[in-house]
């Protein structure tokens, strides 16, 4: 996963995506898929592959919901296991990312926590 910088974009378009209950490869699949749709502002470095069972418990990246990458997906994303995702950001920005995730993955559960200026959305993503 690479880092793409977007300069001079409004911060209310940023959506932080946190993934848990998954391994490195499934996190990479979700982030790479989102990166084909939105410009990633802060993507995790791929880093060296780990040779032990200690993976991070949460993977995190930030995407600019106002900037479309326009890239073509190489095919439908294939997760090996359902992935828990938490989206945080401006109401409209979270809605845009949620819409794309629903188009790309099966969303098994959804729970929204509204705030005055921010929205937190919890999803369980699965392969289609």
C-alpha positions in Angstrom: 0.0 0.0 0.0 1.4 3.3 -0.9 0.9 6.8 0.4 -0.8 9.4 -1.8 -0.8 13.0 -0.7 -3.7 15.2 -1.5 -2.9 18.9 -1.0 -5.4 21.6 -0.2 -8.5 19.5 0.3 -11.1 20.2 2.9 -10.6 18.2 6.1 -14.3 17.5 6.3 -14.0 15.2 3.3 -11.6 12.9 5.2 -12.9 9.6 6.4 -10.8 7.5 8.7 -11.3 3.7 8.1 -10.3 1.3 10.9 -10.3 -2.4 10.2 -10.1 -5.1 12.8 -10.7 -8.9 13.2 -8.6 -9.5 10.0 -5.1 -10.2 8.9 -2.7 -8.1 6.8 -3.9 -9.5 3.5 -7.6 -8.8 4.1 -6.8 -5.2 5.3 -4.7 -4.7 2.2 -7.6 -5.8 0.0 -10.1 -3.4 1.6 -7.6 -0.5 1.6 -6.4 -1.2 -2.0 -10.1 -1.4 -3.1 -11.0 1.9 -1.5 -7.8 3.4 -2.9 -9.1 2.6 -6.4 -12.2 4.7 -5.7 -10.9 7.5 -3.4 -7.6 9.2 -3.0 -5.9 7.8 0.1 -4.5 10.6 2.2 -2.8 8.4 4.7 -2.3 4.8 3.9 -0.4 2.3 6.0 2.9 1.3 4.7 3.0 -2.4 3.7 6.1 -3.0 5.7 7.9 -6.4 5.9 5.8 -9.5 6.1 5.7 -10.9 9.6 6.8 -14.4 10.3 4.8 -14.8 13.5 1.2 -14.6 14.5 1.4 -11.2 16.1 -0.4 -8.9 13.6 -1.8 -5.5 14.6 -5.3 -5.6 16.0 -6.4 -2.5 14.1 -5.4 -1.3 10.6 -6.1 2.3 9.8 -6.1 4.6 6.8 -7.7 7.9 5.8 -9.4 8.6 2.5 -10.5 11.9 0.9 -14.1 11.2 -0.1 -14.2 14.3 -2.4 -11.3 13.1 -4.6 -12.1 10.1 -6.8 -9.1 8.1 -8.1 -10.9 6.9 -11.2 -8.9 3.7 -11.2 -10.4 0.4 -12.5 -10.6 -2.5 -10.1 -8.7 -5.6 -11.4 -11.7 -7.7 -10.3 -14.1 -8.1 -7.5 -12.3 -7.9 -4.1 -12.0 -11.3 -2.4 -11.8 -11.3 1.4 -10.8 -14.5 3.2 -12.9 -13.7 6.2 -15.4 -11.0 7.3 -13.7 -7.7 8.3 -15.0 -5.3 10.9 -14.8 -1.7 9.7 -15.3 1.6 11.5 -15.7 4.7 9.5 -15.3 8.1 11.1 -15.7 11.6 9.7 -18.2 14.2 8.4 -21.7 12.8 7.9 -21.7 13.3 4.1 -18.1 12.0 3.7 -18.9 8.8 5.7 -22.0 8.3 3.6 -20.0 8.4 0.4 -17.5 5.8 1.6 -20.3 3.6 3.0 -22.0 3.7 -0.4 -18.9 2.5 -2.2 -18.2 -0.2 0.4 -21.7 -1.4 -0.1 -21.2 -1.6 -3.8 -17.9 -3.5 -3.5 -18.5 -5.8 -0.6 -21.4 -7.5 1.1 -22.3 -5.4 4.2 -23.6 -7.9 6.8 -24.3 -5.5 9.7 -24.3 -1.7 10.1 -24.5 0.4 13.2 -24.3 4.2 13.2 -23.4 6.5 16.0 -24.3 10.1 15.0 -22.5 13.0 16.5 -23.0 16.8 16.2 -20.2 17.2 13.7 -19.0 13.7 13.0 -20.5 10.3 12.4 -19.1 6.9 13.3 -20.3 3.9 11.3 -19.6 0.3 12.1 -19.8 -2.3 9.3 -19.1 -6.0 8.9 -17.7 -6.5 5.4 -17.8 -9.8 3.6 -17.0 -11.0 0.1 -19.8 -10.9 -2.5 
